[in-house]
Amino acid sequence: MKTRHHIFHLLLAAMLGICGSVSAATLDISSDTIGPGEEFWVDVDVSDLANLYGLAFDLDYDDSLIEVVDESVDTGVQPVIEEGTVLNEGGGVPTAIVGALPDDEQGKLVVGISRLGAAGTVSTGTDQLVVRVKFKAVGVGTTTVTFSSNSAEDDAGAELTVDSWNGGSYQIKLVITIADVLVDESDGSATVTATLNAAAPSQVTVDYTTNAGTATLDSDFTADNGTLTWLATESGARTISLGILDNNIQESTESFTVSFTNVTGGAELSQATATITINDDDLPPGITISDLTLAEGDNGGIATVTITLTGATGSTVSVDFATAGDSATSGTDFTSSSGAVSWTPGQSGARTVNIAVNDDNIDEPTESFFVNLSNAQNADLNDNQA
């Protein structure tokens, strides 16, 4: 006794009326990674097949993981199925397409497509779309879609040689996508977002904790840890708000991380850590030097010059100094001197330089010499001469 499925194939064969012979020809089913509950297309592509008039095949699949989308509004089943452009030559030739779900076989879609009513055949290129069917993921796991009862024919009804009919693989995954974050130091907080791609069949959780990097705990950010949860049937974003500390210290761009572990509910992580990058918004510190007036012999013959760093930085600051004559003469009126002063990371304030002033017991007008600053490191030189 002929089954309904067998009769359907006989009708397809009669409709297709097809033949030929080619080498290196393939039919390929697409592969993809999707989330539970998502609708997606299963594409059937053809490559290097000459004299093609029509195709008939079954698509076999695991109906516990995926199902054909039904667009019928009344009783019966009407699969969502679309033709490609290869058989209708870009829309200029009428084609016939059939898709049916046999009552007596689960996990099977019967497909037929031909240039019905059009003269001649087509010779295909590589990876040209023949037909696509819309499916929906109804479980979590990996499944395949494969061909069976397949044939390709020309317009004389003769079967064409297809070298391989290749199935496709579909991974249905719950994925938690983790996003990196970029903030300014003055923002006060950073929001890390973890997004579950689809509704979970059971509860999904993931633990998180902060980790210091070039950014320092309790100086640049505050520590946090906890668990993110999606209840069964929930999806979408969960957020973590982390404190960012404005320390008023000029420093380079820094970062720390949030690590994610102990995922439950069958979900996977797109990445195990989120990197939070902090852009510093503090101005670099400035260096100034103060002028000084004193009489010969005052202060024991020492001129004490003050060099001041205003503002702090996370790096070592230094500046060179050197005396230079003006109306006063080196060796006669003062002793030449040079060197450098520095501040360790986080320091600011004054540094002093002592320069010997000679009392020559000669009556002479007021004289002067200079102390010049140069080669400032990790700070702006706002005043370079006293």
C-alpha positions in Angstrom: 0.0 0.0 0.0 1.3 3.3 -1.0 1.7 5.8 1.8 0.7 9.4 1.6 4.3 10.4 1.6 5.1 8.1 -1.3 2.2 9.4 -3.4 3.3 13.0 -2.7 6.8 12.1 -4.2 5.1 10.5 -7.3 3.2 13.8 -7.8 6.4 15.8 -7.4 8.2 13.6 -10.0 5.3 14.1 -12.4 5.4 17.8 -11.9 9.1 18.1 -12.2 9.4 16.1 -15.4 13.3 16.2 -15.5 17.4 14.5 -16.7 21.1 15.1 -17.4 24.6 14.4 -16.3 27.3 16.6 -14.8 30.3 16.2 -12.5 31.4 18.1 -9.3 27.8 19.2 -8.6 26.6 19.6 -5.0 23.5 20.5 -3.1 24.3 22.0 0.4 22.2 22.9 3.4 23.4 25.9 5.4 24.7 25.8 9.0 24.2 28.3 11.8 24.3 29.0 15.6 21.0 30.2 17.0 19.3 30.8 20.3 16.3 28.9 21.7 13.0 30.3 20.5 14.6 32.0 17.5 13.2 31.7 14.0 15.9 31.1 11.3 16.2 30.1 7.6 17.5 26.8 6.4 19.0 27.5 3.0 19.5 25.0 0.2 22.3 26.0 -2.2 23.3 24.4 -5.5 26.8 24.5 -7.1 28.0 23.6 -10.6 24.9 21.7 -11.8 24.2 21.9 -15.6 20.9 21.4 -17.4 18.8 21.8 -14.2 15.1 21.9 -14.5 13.8 20.8 -11.1 14.7 19.3 -7.7 12.8 17.1 -5.3 14.0 16.1 -1.8 13.1 15.6 1.8 14.6 17.7 4.6 15.0 15.5 7.7 15.5 17.1 11.1 15.1 16.5 14.9 11.7 17.9 15.7 12.5 17.9 19.4 15.0 20.7 18.7 13.6 22.5 15.7 10.3 22.7 13.9 9.1 24.1 10.6 7.3 27.5 10.9 3.6 27.2 10.0 2.0 30.2 8.4 -1.4 28.7 7.8 -4.4 30.5 9.3 -6.9 27.7 9.0 -6.5 23.9 9.4 -3.6 22.1 7.8 0.1 23.1 7.6 1.6 25.7 5.3 5.4 25.8 5.7 7.1 29.2 5.3 9.2 28.5 2.2 10.8 30.8 -0.4 12.5 30.1 -3.7 15.9 31.5 -4.7 16.6 33.0 -8.0 18.6 30.3 -9.8 15.7 28.4 -11.3 13.6 31.5 -12.2 16.5 33.3 -13.6 16.1 36.3 -11.4 12.3 36.4 -11.5 11.8 36.3 -15.2 10.7 32.7 -15.4 7.7 31.2 -13.6 8.5 28.3 -11.2 6.4 25.9 -9.1 7.4 25.2 -5.5 5.8 22.7 -3.1 6.4 22.1 0.6 4.5 19.6 2.8 4.8 17.9 6.2 3.7 14.2 5.9 1.2 13.2 8.5 2.8 9.8 9.0 6.4 11.0 9.5 7.7 13.4 12.1 10.8 15.5 11.5 10.4 15.5 7.7 9.6 18.2 5.1 9.0 17.3 1.5 10.1 19.9 -1.0 9.8 20.2 -4.8 10.7 23.1 -7.1 10.9 23.3 -10.9 10.7 25.6 -13.9 7.2 24.4 -14.5 5.8 25.9 -17.7 9.2 27.4 -18.7 11.3 26.2 -21.6 14.9 25.1 -21.2 17.2 24.5 -18.3 19.7 26.4 -16.3 23.4 25.8 -15.5 24.2 27.0 -12.0 27.2 28.8 -10.6 28.6 28.2 -7.1 26.5 28.5 -3.9 23.3 29.7 -5.6 20.2 29.7 -3.5 17.5 27.2 -4.7 15.1 27.4 -1.8 14.9 28.4 1.9 12.6 27.2 4.7 11.9 29.0 7.9 12.4 26.9 11.1 12.1 27.7 14.8 14.4 26.4 17.6 12.3 24.7 20.3 15.1 23.1 22.3 18.7 23.4 23.2 21.4 21.3 21.6 23.0 20.4 18.3 21.0 19.0 15.4 21.4 18.4 11.7 19.2 18.9 8.7 19.9 16.4 6.0 18.6 15.3 2.5 16.8 12.1 1.7 14.7 10.9 -1.2 16.5 13.4 -3.3 16.7 13.9 -7.1 17.6 16.5 -9.7 16.3 16.3 -13.3 16.5 18.1 -16.6 13.6 19.1 -18.8 13.5 15.7 -20.5 12.8 13.9 -17.3 16.3 12.3 -17.0 18.0 12.4 -13.6 21.1 14.5 -13.2 24.2 13.3 -11.4 24.8 15.2 -8.2 28.1 14.4 -6.6 27.0 15.1 -3.1 24.0 16.1 -1.1 25.5 17.8 2.0 23.5 18.4 5.2 23.9 21.3 7.6 24.4 21.6 11.3 22.5 23.9 13.7 23.8 24.7 17.2 21.0 26.0 19.5 22.8 27.7 22.3 21.9 29.9 25.3 24.7 32.5 25.2 25.4 35.2 27.7 27.1 38.0 25.8 29.5 40.1 27.9 30.3 43.7 26.8 33.5 45.7 27.5 33.1 49.2 28.9 34.8 52.6 28.4 34.3 55.4 30.9 35.8 58.7 32.0 37.1 58.9 35.5 34.6 61.6 36.4 31.6 59.4 35.4 31.5 58.0 38.9 30.4 54.5 37.8 30.7 51.9 35.0 27.8 49.7 33.9 28.7 46.2 32.7 26.0 44.5 30.7 25.5 40.7 30.4 22.8 39.7 27.9 21.1 36.3 27.6 20.2 35.7 23.9 17.0 33.8 24.3 14.4 32.6 26.8 15.8 29.9 29.0 13.9 26.7 29.6 15.2 26.7 33.2 16.9 29.3 35.4 20.3 30.6 34.3 22.9 32.1 36.6 26.4 33.4 36.4 28.8 34.6 39.1 31.0 37.7 38.7 33.8 39.4 40.6 36.1 42.5 40.0 39.8 42.1 39.5 42.5 44.9 39.6 44.6 45.5 36.5 46.5 48.7 35.8 43.7 50.4 37.7 44.1 50.0 41.5 41.4 48.8 43.9 40.1 51.5 46.2 42.1 54.2 44.3 40.5 53.9 40.9 37.5 51.6 41.4 35.6 49.8 44.2 35.3 46.0 44.4 32.1 44.1 43.8 31.0 40.5 43.4 27.7 38.7 43.1 25.4 36.6 40.9 23.3 37.5 37.8 20.0 35.5 37.4 17.5 34.9 34.7 14.4 32.9 35.7 13.0 30.3 33.3 11.5 32.0 30.2 13.5 35.2 30.9 16.1 36.6 28.6 17.7 40.0 27.9 20.1 42.2 29.8 21.4 42.2 33.4 23.6 45.0 34.6 26.4 45.5 37.2 27.1 49.0 38.4 30.7 49.5 39.5 32.1 52.5 41.4 34.7 54.6 39.6 36.8 56.8 41.8 38.0 60.3 40.7 41.3 60.6 42.5 42.4 64.0 41.1 45.7 62.5 40.1 46.8 62.8 36.5 47.6 59.4 35.1 47.5 57.3 32.0 44.5 55.3 30.8 43.9 52.4 33.2 41.7 49.3 33.2 40.4 46.5 35.4 38.2 43.5 34.7 35.1 41.7 35.8 35.4 37.9 35.5 32.4 35.6 35.0 32.3 32.0 36.3 30.0 29.2 37.3 27.4 29.4 34.6 24.3 27.3 35.2 21.2 26.5 33.1 23.0 25.2 30.0 24.2 28.7 29.0 27.6 29.6 27.6 29.7 32.9 27.8 30.6 34.9 24.8 33.8 35.9 26.8 34.8 35.2 30.3 35.8 38.7 31.3 34.6 42.3 30.7 37.4 44.9 30.5 36.5 48.3 32.0 38.8 51.0 30.6 39.1 54.3 32.5 40.1 57.5 30.6 41.8 60.0 33.0 40.3 63.5 32.9 42.8 65.3 35.2 45.0 68.0 33.9 48.8 67.3 34.1 50.5 69.0 37.1 52.4 72.2 36.6 55.9 73.3 37.7 56.7 76.9 38.7 59.8 78.7 40.1 59.8 81.7 42.5 61.9 84.9 42.1 64.1 85.9 45.0 65.7 89.1 46.2 68.4 89.3 48.9 71.4 91.4 49.9 75.0 90.1 49.7 75.8 88.4 53.0 72.1 87.7 53.9 71.1 84.2 54.8 74.7 83.1 55.2 75.4 83.9 51.6 72.9 81.3 50.3 70.1 82.1 47.8 67.3 79.5 48.4 65.2 79.2 45.2 61.8 77.4 45.5 60.5 75.1 42.7 56.9 74.0 43.2 54.8 71.2 41.7 51.0 71.9 41.8 48.8 68.9 41.3 49.7 65.2 41.5 50.4 62.5 39.0 50.7 58.8 39.0 54.2 59.0 37.5 57.5 60.4 38.7 57.9 64.1 38.0 61.3 65.7 37.5 62.8 69.0 36.1 66.4 70.2 35.5 67.7 73.5 36.7 70.8 75.5 35.9 72.1 79.0 36.8 72.9 81.6 34.2 74.6 85.0 34.5 72.9 88.3 33.9 74.4 91.4 35.4 75.8 89.3 38.1 78.9 87.2 37.1 79.3 83.5 37.8 82.4 82.9 40.0 82.5 86.5 41.2 79.0 87.2 42.4 77.6 83.7 42.7 78.6 80.1 42.3 77.1 78.3 39.3 75.0 75.3 40.0 72.9 72.8 38.1 71.0 69.6 38.8 67.4 68.2 39.0 64.6 68.0 41.5 61.9 65.3 41.5 58.6 64.1 43.0 57.6 60.5 43.4 54.1 59.4 42.1 51.3 61.1 44.1 53.6 63.8 45.5 53.3 67.6 45.0 54.6 70.7 46.7 57.9 72.5 47.0 61.5 71.6 46.4 64.4 74.0 47.1 67.7 74.7 45.5 70.5 76.5 47.4 72.9 78.7 45.4 76.0 80.3 47.0 76.1 84.2 46.7 79.6 85.8 47.1 80.0 88.9 49.3 82.8 90.7 47.4 82.9 93.9 49.6 82.8 96.0 46.4 80.3 98.9 46.1 78.3 98.1 43.0 74.7 98.4 41.8 72.0 95.8 42.2 72.9 92.7 40.1 71.0 89.6 39.1 71.4 86.1 37.7 68.9 83.5 36.6 67.9 80.0 37.5 66.5 78.3 34.4 64.2 75.2 34.4 64.1 72.7 31.5 63.3 69.1 30.5 60.2 68.7 32.7 59.0 65.1 32.8 55.3 64.2 33.3 54.3 67.8 34.1 53.8 71.1 32.4 56.5 73.8 32.9 54.4 76.8 33.7 57.3 79.1 34.7 60.8 78.3 33.6 62.9 81.1 35.0 63.6 82.8 38.4 
